[in-house]
Amino acid sequence: MVERLQRQTLKGATIVDLDGTLIAGNSMHIFMKRLPGLLMKRHAYGAAISALLWVGLRSVRCVNHKSMKWHLTKKALIHLQDSDWDNLAELISEDINPHVRDFVESNRQLGCETYIATAALEEYTLPLCKLLGYDGAIATSFSECQDDYEEMKGYAKRDAVEQLLAQKNLRLSSFITDHTDDLPTAAAYPGLSIIVNPTQKTADRFHEVGVTRYMN
């Protein structure tokens, strides 16, 4: 009884996925399209050509998404400036889902903290959080060793969410996502999870772990 009352007094947290959830599109696609031009702007011509090559290799499935993402991020970290990441964040914010935005804002008005939890790059996710007035992000961080590079999804995201809640002394209010990569987190919090614009197949997968709430 005491433990339940203590949890009820904890500050709430809304945790929202980025791609396909907080924004209607895919932030990685924006990054892929804009990176060569940003590299040219910084006079990194060889890096711009290399970025185009990696995108091309991915388009014909000669490399996997994770490998392309690592190589593009490495080049971006070498040559881009903070203002470039801010510019990417502004572009991404133009594609925001108004239904998710309004739901998150209503929770913020009730005193909940807000965090983005995403497989997207932390280099533009953190500026996006600042732009939107959110409290922080759980996102993919770069590793110099490609073998150690881990995208923030699946069980890694679930564990990071639980760690964040414990460190910040928060209780989860809502977890919002659109992708089955987030099934481990949704399974841990089925009554608090909301799925955005699911296909029937996606809805069925989440229903299997007890999630029944949906949003446009």
N, C-alpha and C positions, 0 to 999 in steps of 0.2 A: 504494500500500500504506500509506504513512504517513498520507495523507489519510483512508483508510478507518478506520485505527486511531484517528485523532483524533476522527472522528465517533462511534466506538463509546464513547469516553470522555466524550462530552458528556452532560450531564444530559438525561433524556427529558422530553417534554411530552405530556400528554393534552389534546386540544382537542375540546370537545364543544359541539354546537349546543344551543339551549335548547328552543324550542317543538317538541313532538312527539318530542323526543329525551331530554333530561335530564328534562323534565316531559312527562307524557302529553298535556296539553292545550295551550292557547295563552295565553301571558301577556298578549298584547294584548287578548284578550277579557276577562280579569280587569281590566286597566287601564280598558277602555271601560266596564265595568259599575260599577266602584268610583269612577271619577273624579267624576261628578256629585255623589255623596254626600260625597266628600272636599272638593270645592269648597264645598258648602253648609256643611260643618263649619267652613271658613275664612271663612264669611260672604261668599263670592264668588258671590252669587246669579245675577248676570248671566252670569258665566262658566259656571256650572252649566247654565243654560238653553241657552247657546250650545253646550256640549259635547253635550247631548242632541240638539240640532239637527243637529250634524255626524254623530253616530252614526246618526240617522234618515236623513239624506241618503245615507249610505253603505249603509244597509240596503236602500234602494230604488235603489241604483246611480246616484245623481245625481252623486256624486263618487267618485274612485278611493281606494284604500286609503292610498296615500302622502300624498295631500292631507289626508285626515281625520286621519291620524297626526300630521302636522306641526301642524295647528291644535290638536288635543288636547294635544300636548306643549307648545306655546307657552303655553296657558292654565295647564297644570299647573306649568310652571316659574315662572310669575308668582306663583301663589297657594299652592302646596303647600310644606310644610316637610319637613325631613329625616326626621322621624318618620313622615310619610305615606308616603314612599318605602320606609322600613324596613318599614312595615306591608304594603305591596304585596309586598315581597320575601318576607315570612313567609307570605302567602297563596299565592304562587306555589310556595313550597317544599313546601306540603302536597300538591301534585300530582306529586311527583317519581316518576320511573320507577325502581322498586327494582332492576331488572336493570342499567340503565345506572349507577345510583348505585353498586352493588356492584362493577361493572367498573372504574369510575373510582377507587373506594377501593382496590381491589387494586393498581392502578397507582401510587397515591400511596404505598402501603405499600412499593413497590419503589423509591421515591425520585423518582418523576415529579412535576413540577409540573403543575398543572391550570388550564386557562383555558376560559371559556365564550366561544364565538364565535357571535354571533347578530345577526339583524336587529332584535331587540327593543331597547327604550330602555336606554341606559346608566344612566339615573337609577335604575332599579330593578334592573338587572342587576348593577351594582357592589355594592349592599347584599346582593344574593343571594349573590354570591361570598364576601363577608365572612361571611355567615351560615353558609355551607357550608364555610368554611375553604379556599376555592380561592385561587389566586395572582393572578387578575385576569381581565379580560374584554376582548374585542373586540366592540363593540356600536355601535348607531346613535347618533351624537351629533347634537345639535340644531344647526341653522344658522339664523341670523336671517333670511337670505334664502332663501325657499322654493325658488328656482331652484337653489340650491347644496346643497339637502338631499339626501343620498344614504344609502339604507339599506345596512346592512352585509350584503350578500349577493352572490352571483355572483362576478365577477372582483374586485370590491372586497374581499370577504372573503378570497379566495385571496391577494391581494397583502398584505393586513394580516397574515395568518397567516405568510407568508414573512418579512415585516418583523419580526414579533414574535420568531420563531425566531432571526433574525440578531442582533437587538438584545440578546436575553437569552442568546445563545450556547447555544441548546438544539437538540436534535434531536427531530423529531416521533416520538412513540411510537405514538399512535393518534389518528385523526380520526373522530369519531362524529357522524352526522347522520341525518335521515330524509327530507330534501327535495331535489328535483332542482335547486333554486336553488344547491345546493352542489356541483354537478357539476364546476365548474372546480377547486375545491380537491381533490375526490376524484380527478380526472384527474391532478393534480400528484402525488398520493400514493396511487395505487391499492392498493398492497399493505398500506398502513397504515390504510385507510378501512374503517369498519364502518357498515352501514346498519341503522337501527332500524325494525322492523315495516313493511317495504316491501310495497306492492301488487306484483302481477306486473309491471305497467307500469313502476313505479319501479325494481324490481329489474333489469328489462331495460335501462333507461336507464343505470344504474350499471354493469351488466355490460359494456356497450359501451365503457366507459373502463377496464375491467380490474378492477373491484371485485367481489369474490366472497364477502365476509364479511358475515354478517347477525346480528342480535340481536333478541330479543323486546322 
